[in-house]
Amino acid sequence: MRLALDALHAGEESAATLMIANISRQSPFADWKFFIRGLAAYYRDDPETMRGNWDRLGRDLHTEVDPDLCVALGAAVQGALINRHRLGLTKFRGRTRSSEL
């Protein structure tokens, strides 16, 4: 999972997606797969796909929610938001532009 997150952070969405492609819905790592797919959608400004994946977190076939996973996912989302802020990037009508303009 860490390698997939690193690839996604480096802008290599296809590599990250390939790394998680074989994770089944029954896997204990299924929530990570949905999280990474949702984060990729967030980076490409696709809120519908992002929500579609993140709405599945904790719902598929395992009923127990791991509190450590929740903390890790929250930290990853915050990290993504902080990185975008540091770069001065915001999304505006599908285009990336500096927030200082």
C-alpha positions in Angstrom: 0.0 0.0 0.0 2.8 2.3 0.9 4.4 1.9 -2.6 1.1 2.6 -4.3 0.6 5.8 -2.2 4.2 6.9 -3.0 3.6 6.3 -6.7 0.3 8.3 -6.5 2.0 11.1 -4.6 4.7 11.2 -7.3 2.1 11.7 -10.0 2.2 8.1 -11.3 -1.5 7.2 -11.0 -1.3 4.4 -13.5 1.5 2.7 -11.5 -0.4 3.1 -8.3 -3.6 1.7 -9.8 -1.7 -1.3 -11.2 -0.2 -2.0 -7.8 -3.7 -2.3 -6.2 -5.5 -3.9 -9.2 -5.5 -7.5 -7.8 -6.8 -6.7 -4.4 -10.2 -8.3 -4.0 -13.2 -6.9 -2.1 -12.8 -9.7 0.5 -9.2 -8.7 1.2 -8.3 -6.9 4.5 -6.7 -4.4 2.2 -9.8 -3.6 0.2 -10.4 -0.3 2.1 -6.9 0.8 1.2 -7.7 0.1 -2.5 -10.8 2.2 -2.3 -8.9 4.9 -0.5 -6.1 5.0 -3.1 -8.6 5.0 -5.9 -10.5 7.9 -4.3 -7.3 9.8 -3.6 -6.3 9.4 -7.3 -9.7 10.8 -8.3 -9.2 13.7 -5.9 -5.9 14.6 -7.5 -7.4 14.6 -10.9 -10.4 16.7 -9.7 -13.0 13.9 -10.2 -15.3 14.3 -7.1 -17.9 11.8 -8.3 -15.3 9.0 -8.5 -13.7 10.1 -5.3 -17.0 9.9 -3.4 -17.9 6.6 -5.1 -14.7 5.0 -3.7 -14.6 6.7 -0.3 -18.3 5.9 0.3 -17.3 2.3 0.2 -14.7 2.5 3.0 -15.6 0.2 5.8 -18.7 -1.3 4.1 -17.5 -4.2 2.0 -17.7 -7.6 3.5 -15.8 -6.7 6.7 -18.0 -5.3 9.4 -15.3 -4.3 11.8 -13.7 -0.9 11.3 -10.0 -0.7 12.2 -9.4 2.5 14.2 -5.8 2.5 13.1 -6.9 2.4 9.5 -9.2 5.4 10.1 -6.3 7.4 11.6 -4.0 6.5 8.7 -6.6 7.4 6.1 -7.3 10.7 7.7 -3.6 11.5 7.9 -3.2 10.7 4.2 -6.0 13.0 3.2 -4.6 15.8 5.3 -1.2 15.2 3.8 -2.7 15.5 0.3 -4.5 18.7 1.2 -1.3 20.2 2.8 0.8 19.3 -0.3 -1.7 21.0 -2.6 -1.7 24.1 -0.3 2.1 24.2 -0.2 2.2 24.2 -4.0 -0.3 27.0 -4.1 -2.7 24.8 -6.2 -6.4 24.9 -6.2 -8.9 23.6 -8.7 -11.0 26.0 -10.6 -13.5 24.8 -13.2 -11.3 21.8 -14.0 -8.1 23.7 -14.4 -5.2 23.9 -11.9 -4.1 27.4 -11.1 -2.2 29.3 -8.5 -4.3 30.4 -5.5 -2.4 33.7 -5.5 -3.9 34.8 -8.9 
